[in-house]
Amino acid sequence: MKNRIIFCTGGARSGKSEFAEELALSINGQKGYIATGQAYDEEMKHRIHLHQERRQDRWKNYEVPYYISEYIHSILEECSVILVDCLTMWTTNLLLQDGEFSSQDDINQREASILLEVQQVLDCVRNYESAEEKTIIFVTNEIGLGIVPENKLARVFRDVMGRVNRLVASHSDAAYMTMSGITIDLKALEVTNNG
């Protein structure tokens, strides 16, 4: 039985998390919610509270801000449908956990480490064997549609996040984008160039 990977992207406050949660709730089986955000200020505490209120008690909740690869196997044992909200916060946490960048080599090493971590999670989901199909839904922000940021950290983050999103989307069985509360099926609209 093939496990499914679903990618849900969109802008800030676009409705992507609500769409992903509704999608997860429409699939049979125990629901698991991997929350990657950390509450460092009042605004973030409020965001987290809103997400928790919306989830209520329908989910097994896991707070995993850094290395999901260390927990994903045991979460797959407990849950059939797993929602990761979100790739953006997870990538931010991994990118900044060692403080400021010391060089371009440091940036390159952190990016490689992040991509490896994400790939390990994807591989674990794909290769997990169970009597029932497992589904993992990744929520992320589409951040690469604006101008090139002025500061270095924002440029590095935008580039790393873009590569993380591409990696997960390329492994996904379904991909959706939510804009202004309207969700479109990206895979159905995908264009391939065969030369």
PAZAPA-4460 file (N, C-alpha, C; in steps of 0.05 Angstrom, whole numbers, plus 32768, in hexadecimal, padded with zeros to 4 digits):
% residues 195
    n_x    n_y    n_z   ca_x   ca_y   ca_z    c_x    c_y    c_z   seq   type   mol
   8011   7FE8   8000   8000   8000   8000   8012   8019   8000     1      M     A
   800D   802B   7FEE   801D   8043   7FEB   8013   8059   7FFE     2      K     A
   8026   8063   800E   801F   807A   801F   801E   8093   800F     3      N     A
   800E   80A6   8017   800A   80BF   8007   8017   80D7   8014     4      R     A
   8022   80E8   8004   802D   8102   800C   801D   8118   7FFE     5      I     A
   8013   812A   800D   8003   8140   8002   8010   815B   800A     6      I     A
   8012   816D   7FF7   801F   8187   7FFB   800A   819D   7FF8     7      F     A
   8008   81AE   800D   7FF4   81C4   800D   8003   81DE   8011     8      C     A
   8002   81F0   7FFE   8011   8209   7FFF   7FFD   8220   7FFC     9      T     A
   8007   8238   8002   7FF7   8250   7FFF   8004   8267   800E    10      G     A
   7FF9   827E   800B   8003   8296   8019   7FFA   8297   8036    11      G     A
   8003   82AB   8044   7FFB   82AF   8060   7FDD   82B4   8062    12      A     A
   7FD1   82A6   8075   7FB4   82A9   807A   7FA3   82A3   8062    13      R     A
   7FAC   8293   8050   7F9E   828C   8037   7F88   8277   803C    14      S     A
   7F8A   8268   8052   7F77   8252   8057   7F83   8237   8052    15      G     A
   7F9E   8236   804D   7FAB   821D   8047   7FAA   8209   805E    16      K     A
   7FAE   8212   8077   7FAD   8200   808E   7F91   81F5   8092    17      S     A
   7F7D   8206   808F   7F62   81FD   8092   7F5B   81E8   807D    18      E     A
   7F64   81ED   8064   7F60   81DA   804E   7F6D   81BF   8055    19      F     A
   7F87   81C0   805E   7F96   81A8   8064   7F89   8199   807B    20      A     A
   7F7F   81A7   808F   7F72   819A   80A6   7F58   818D   809D    21      E     A
   7F48   819A   808C   7F2F   818E   8082   7F35   8176   8071    22      E     A
   7F4A   8177   8061   7F52   8161   8051   7F5A   8149   8062    23      L     A
   7F6A   814E   8077   7F72   8139   8089   7F5A   812C   8097    24      A     A
   7F48   813D   80A0   7F30   8133   80AE   7F1E   8122   809C    25      L     A
   7F20   8126   8081   7F10   8117   806F   7F1B   80FB   8069    26      S     A
   7F33   80F5   8073   7F40   80DB   806F   7F3D   80CB   8088    27      I     A
   7F36   80B1   8085   7F32   80A0   809C   7F4C   809A   80AB    28      N     A
   7F49   8097   80C5   7F60   808F   80D6   7F67   80A4   80EA    29      G     A
   7F78   809C   80FD   7F81   80AE   8113   7F90   80C6   8107    30      Q     A
   7F8A   80DE   8110   7F97   80F6   8106   7FAE   80FE   8118    31      K     A
   7FC4   8106   810D   7FDB   8110   811C   7FE2   812B   8111    32      G     A
   7FE9   813D   8123   7FF0   8159   811C   800C   815F   8126    33      Y     A
   801E   8163   8113   803A   816B   811A   803B   818A   8118    34      I     A
   803D   8197   812F   803F   81B4   8130   805C   81BB   8132    35      A     A
   8065   81CD   8120   8081   81D4   811F   8087   81F0   812A    36      T     A
   8072   8200   812F   8075   821B   8138   807E   821C   8155    37      G     A
   808C   8232   815C   8094   8237   8177   808B   8253   817F    38      Q     A
   8081   8255   8197   8075   826E   81A0   808A   8280   81AE    39      A     A
   8097   8291   819F   80AB   82A3   81AA   80A0   82BE   81B2    40      Y     A
   8088   82C5   81A8   807C   82DF   81AE   805D   82DC   81AF    41      D     A
   8050   82F1   81B7   8033   82F0   81BA   8024   82EA   81A0    42      E     A
   802D   82F6   818A   8020   82F1   8170   8021   82D4   8169    43      E     A
   8039   82C7   816C   803B   82AB   8166   802B   8299   8179    44      M     A
   802A   82A1   8192   801A   8292   81A5   7FFC   8293   819C    45      K     A
   7FF4   82AA   8193   7FD8   82AD   8189   7FD3   829B   8171    46      H     A
   7FE5   829B   815E   7FE3   828A   8146   7FE0   826C   814E    47      R     A
   7FF2   8264   8160   7FF2   8248   8169   7FD7   8242   8177    48      I     A
   7FCE   8254   8187   7FB4   8250   8195   7F9D   824D   8181    49      H     A
   7F9C   825D   816C   7F87   825B   8158   7F88   823F   814B    50      L     A
   7F9F   8236   8145   7FA2   821B   8138   7F99   8205   814B    51      H     A
   7FA0   8208   8165   7F98   81F4   8179   7F7A   81F4   817D    52      Q     A
   7F6E   820B   817E   7F51   820D   8181   7F42   81FF   8169    53      E     A
   7F4D   8204   8151   7F40   81F8   813A   7F43   81DA   813A    54      R     A
   7F59   81CF   8143   7F5D   81B2   8144   7F4C   81A4   8159    55      R     A
   7F47   81B1   816F   7F39   81A5   8185   7F47   818B   818D    56      Q     A
   7F37   8176   8194   7F43   815D   819D   7F41   8147   8189    57      D     A
   7F3F   814E   816F   7F3C   813A   815A   7F57   812F   8151    58      R     A
   7F6D   813A   815C   7F87   8133   8153   7F99   812A   816A    59      W     A
   7FAD   8119   8164   7FC3   8115   8176   7FD7   812A   816E    60      K     A
   7FE0   813A   8182   7FF1   8150   817C   800E   814A   8183    61      N     A
   8020   8153   8172   803D   814F   8176   804B   816A   8171    62      Y     A
   8059   8174   8184   8068   818D   8181   8085   8185   8179    63      E     A
   808C   818A   8160   80A6   8182   8156   80B2   8199   8145    64      V     A
   80C0   81AB   8152   80CA   81C2   8144   80E3   81BD   8133    65      P     A
   80F1   81A7   8138   810B   81A2   812A   810B   8189   811A    66      Y     A
   8112   8173   8126   8119   815A   8117   8101   8147   8116    67      Y     A
   80EF   814C   8103   80D8   813B   80FF   80E1   811E   80F8    68      I     A
   80F8   811C   80EB   8102   8101   80E3   8106   80EF   80FB    69      S     A
   810C   80FA   8112   8110   80EA   812A   80F5   80E0   8136    70      E     A
   80DF   80EB   812E   80C5   80E4   8139   80B1   80D8   8125    71      Y     A
   80B6   80DB   810C   80A2   80D5   80F8   809A   80B7   80F8    72      I     A
   80AD   80A6   80FC   80A7   8089   80FD   8093   8082   8113    73      H     A
   8098   808C   812B   8086   8086   8141   806B   8094   813D    74      S     A
   806B   80AC   8131   8051   80B9   812B   8041   80A9   8117    75      I     A
   804F   809E   8103   8042   808D   80EF   8036   8074   80FC    76      L     A
   8043   806A   8111   8038   8053   811F   801E   8059   812D    77      E     A
   801B   8072   8136   8003   807B   8145   7FED   8087   8134    78      E     A
   7FF4   8091   811D   7FE1   80A1   810D   7FE0   8098   80F0    79      C     A
   7FC9   809A   80E3   7FC6   8094   80C7   7FC8   80AC   80B5    80      S     A
   7FC0   80C3   80C0   7FC0   80DC   80B1   7FCF   80F1   80C2    81      V     A
   7FE4   80FC   80B6   7FF6   810E   80C5   7FF7   8128   80B6    82      I     A
   7FF3   813E   80C5   7FF5   8158   80B9   800D   8166   80C6    83      L     A
   801F   8171   80B5   8036   8180   80BE   8030   819D   80B8    84      V     A
   802E   81AD   80CD   8028   81CA   80CA   803C   81DA   80DA    85      D     A
   8050   81E5   80CE   8053   81E5   80B1   8071   81E2   80A9    86      C     A
   8075   81DD   8090   8090   81DA   8085   80A0   81F5   8089    87      L     A
   8092   820B   8087   809F   8225   8089   80AC   8229   80A4    88      T     A
   809C   8224   80B9   80A7   8227   80D5   80BD   8212   80DA    89      M     A
   80B8   81FA   80D1   80CC   81E5   80D4   80E7   81EC   80C7    90      W     A
   80E5   81F6   80AF   80FE   81FF   80A1   810B   8216   80AF    91      T     A
   80FB   8229   80B8   8105   8240   80C7   8114   8236   80E0    92      T     A
   8108   8225   80EF   8114   821A   8108   812F   820D   8102    93      N     A
   8130   81FC   80ED   8148   81EE   80E6   815E   8201   80DC    94      L     A
   8156   8215   80CC   8169   8228   80C1   8176   8239   80D6    95      L     A
   8166   8241   80EB   8170   8254   80FE   8179   8247   8119    96      L     A
   8178   822D   811B   817E   8221   8135   819B   8225   813E    97      Q     A
   81AD   8228   812B   81C9   822D   8133   81D2   824A   8132    98      D     A
   81BE   825C   8131   81C5   8279   8132   81CB   8284   8116    99      G     A
   81DA   829A   8117   81E0   82A8   80FE   81F3   8298   80EC   100      E     A
   81F2   829E   80D2   8203   8290   80BF   8220   829C   80C1   101      F     A
   8233   828A   80C0   824F   8294   80C1   825B   8297   80A5   102      S     A
   8250   8289   8091   825C   828A   8076   8248   827E   8062   103      S     A
   824F   8280   8048   823E   8273   8034   823F   8255   8037   104      Q     A
   8256   824A   803F   8258   822D   8045   8245   8225   805B   105      D     A
   8243   8235   806F   8230   8230   8085   8213   822F   807B   106      D     A
   820C   8242   806A   81F1   8243   805E   81ED   822A   804E   107      I     A
   8200   8222   803D   81FE   820B   802C   81FA   81F1   803D   108      N     A
   8209   81EF   8053   8208   81D8   8064   81ED   81D6   8072   109      Q     A
   81E3   81ED   807B   81C8   81ED   8088   81B3   81E5   8074   110      R     A
   81B4   81F0   805C   81A0   81E9   8048   81A1   81CB   8042   111      E     A
   81B9   81C0   803E   81BC   81A3   8039   81B1   8193   8050   112      A     A
   81B6   819C   8068   81AC   818D   8080   818D   818E   8081   113      S     A
   8181   81A5   807A   8164   81A7   807B   8158   8195   8065   114      I     A
   8163   8196   804D   8158   8186   8037   815B   8168   803E   115      L     A
   8171   8160   804B   8174   8144   8053   815F   813D   8068   116      L     A
   815A   814E   807B   8146   8149   8090   812A   8145   8083   117      E     A
   8123   8157   8070   8109   8154   8063   8108   813B   8053   118      V     A
   811D   8134   8044   811E   811C   8034   811B   8103   8046   119      Q     A
   8127   8103   805D   8125   80EC   806F   8108   80E8   8078   120      Q     A
   80FA   80FE   807D   80DD   80FC   8085   80CD   80F1   806D   121      V     A
   80D2   80FB   8055   80C4   80F2   803E   80C9   80D4   8039   122      L     A
   80E2   80CC   803C   80E9   80B0   8038   80DC   809E   804C   123      D     A
   80DC   80A7   8065   80CF   8097   807A   80B2   8093   8074   124      C     A
   80A4   80A8   806C   8087   80A5   8066   8084   8092   804E   125      V     A
   8093   8096   8039   8090   8085   8021   8095   8067   8028   126      R     A
   80AA   8062   8038   80B3   8047   803D   80A5   803A   8055   127      N     A
   8095   8048   8064   8088   803D   807B   8074   8028   8073   128      Y     A
   8076   8010   807F   8065   7FFA   8078   8050   7FF6   808D   129      E     A
   8037   7FF4   8085   8021   7FF1   8097   800A   7FE4   8088   130      S     A
   7FF8   7FD9   8097   7FE0   7FCD   808B   7FCD   7FE2   8080   131      A     A
   7FD0   7FFB   808A   7FBF   8011   8080   7FD0   8026   8073   132      E     A
   7FC4   8034   8060   7FD1   804A   8052   7FD5   8061   8065   133      E     A
   7FEC   806D   8064   7FF3   8085   8074   7FF3   809D   8061   134      K     A
   7FEA   80B3   806C   7FEA   80CC   805D   7FF7   80E2   806D   135      T     A
   8009   80F0   8061   8015   8107   806F   8010   8120   805E   136      I     A
   8007   8135   806B   8000   814E   805D   8013   8164   8068   137      I     A
   8021   8170   8056   8033   8186   805D   8027   81A0   8055   138      F     A
   8025   81B3   8069   801C   81CE   8064   8035   81E0   8062   139      V     A
   8035   81F2   804F   804B   8204   804C   8042   821F   8042   140      T     A
   8054   8233   8043   804F   824D   8038   805D   8250   801D   141      N     A
   804F   825A   8009   805B   8260   7FF0   8067   827C   7FF2   142      E     A
   8081   827D   7FF5   808E   8297   7FFB   809E   82A2   7FE4   143      I     A
   80A1   8294   7FCE   80B3   829D   7FB9   80A6   82AD   7FA3   144      G     A
   808F   82B9   7FA8   8081   82C8   7F93   8087   82E6   7F94   145      L     A
   8095   82EF   7FA8   809A   830C   7FAA   80B5   8314   7F9F   146      G     A
   80BE   832C   7FA6   80D7   8336   7F9C   80EE   8329   7FAC   147      I     A
   8106   832C   7FA2   811E   8322   7FB0   8121   8332   7FC9   148      V     A
   8122   8325   7FE1   8124   8334   7FFA   813F   8344   7FFB   149      P     A
   813E   835A   800A   8155   836C   800D   816A   8360   801F   150      E     A
   8162   8351   8035   8176   8348   8048   817E   832B   8043   151      N     A
   8196   8324   804B   81A2   830A   8045   8191   82F3   8052   152      K     A
   818A   82F5   806B   817B   82E0   8078   8161   82DA   8069   153      L     A
   8153   82EE   8061   813A   82EA   8052   813F   82DD   8037   154      A     A
   8154   82E4   802A   815B   82D8   8010   8162   82BA   8014   155      R     A
   8172   82B4   8028   817A   8299   802E   8161   8288   8035   156      V     A
   8151   8293   8046   8138   8285   804E   8126   827F   8036   157      F     A
   8122   8294   8026   8111   8290   800E   811B   827A   7FFC   158      R     A
   8135   827A   7FF7   8141   8266   7FE6   813F   824A   7FF2   159      D     A
   8146   8247   800B   8144   822C   8018   8127   8223   8019   160      V     A
   8115   8235   8020   80F9   822D   8022   80EE   8225   8006   161      M     A
   80F7   8233   7FF2   80EF   822B   7FD7   80F8   820F   7FCF   162      G     A
   8110   8208   7FD7   811B   81ED   7FD1   810C   81D8   7FE2   163      R     A
   8106   81DE   7FFB   80F7   81CC   800C   80DC   81C7   7FFF   164      V     A
   80CE   81DC   7FF8   80B4   81D9   7FEC   80B5   81C9   7FD2   165      N     A
   80C9   81CE   7FC1   80CC   81BF   7FA8   80D1   81A1   7FAE   166      R     A
   80E1   819B   7FC2   80E7   8180   7FC9   80CE   8171   7FD2   167      L     A
   80BF   817D   7FE4   80A6   8170   7FEE   8092   816D   7FD7   168      V     A
   808E   8183   7FC8   807A   8182   7FB2   8082   816D   7F9E   169      A     A
   809C   8169   7F98   80A4   8156   7F84   809E   8139   7F8D   170      S     A
   809D   8135   7FA7   8097   811A   7FB2   807A   8116   7FB8   171      H     A
   806A   812B   7FB4   804E   8129   7FBD   803D   811B   7FA8   172      S     A
   8028   810E   7FB2   8014   8101   7FA1   7FFE   8115   7F99   173      D     A
   7FFB   812A   7FA9   7FE7   813F   7FA4   7FF3   8159   7FAF   174      A     A
   7FEE   816F   7FA1   7FF8   8189   7FA9   7FE2   819E   7FA4   175      A     A
   7FDD   81AE   7FB9   7FC8   81C2   7FB8   7FD3   81DD   7FBF   176      Y     A
   7FC8   81F2   7FB3   7FCF   820E   7FBA   7FB5   821C   7FC2   177      M     A
   7FB6   822A   7FD9   7F9F   8239   7FE1   7FA5   8257   7FE0   178      T     A
   7F94   8265   7FD2   7F97   8282   7FCF   7F7C   828F   7FD6   179      M     A
   7F7C   82A1   7FE9   7F64   82B0   7FF0   7F4D   829C   7FF6   180      S     A
   7F53   8286   8003   7F3F   8273   800B   7F36   8260   7FF5   181      G     A
   7F42   8261   7FDE   7F3B   8250   7FC7   7F52   823E   7FC2   182      I     A
   7F4D   8224   7FC1   7F62   8210   7FBD   7F61   8204   7FA1   183      T     A
   7F79   8202   7F95   7F7B   81F6   7F7B   7F8D   81DE   7F7C   184      I     A
   7F89   81CB   7F6B   7F98   81B2   7F69   7FB0   81B7   7F56   185      D     A
   7FC8   81B9   7F61   7FE0   81BF   7F51   7FE8   81A8   7F3F   186      L     A
   7FE6   8190   7F49   7FEE   8179   7F38   7FDC   8176   7F20   187      K     A
   7FC2   817D   7F23   7FAF   817B   7F0C   7FB6   8190   7EF7   188      A     A
   7FC2   81A6   7F00   7FC9   81BC   7EED   7FE6   81BB   7EE4   189      L     A
   7FF5   81A7   7EEE   8012   81A5   7EE9   8017   81A2   7ECA   190      E     A
   802B   81B1   7EC1   8033   81B0   7EA5   804F   81A3   7EA4   191      V     A
   8053   8190   7E92   806D   8185   7E8F   8078   818D   7E74   192      T     A
   8092   8191   7E73   809F   8198   7E5A   80B0   8181   7E51   193      N     A
   80A7   8173   7E3D   80B5   815C   7E33   80C6   8162   7E1A   194      N     A
   80CC   817C   7E16   80DE   8184   7E00   80D1   8182   7DE6   195      G     A
***
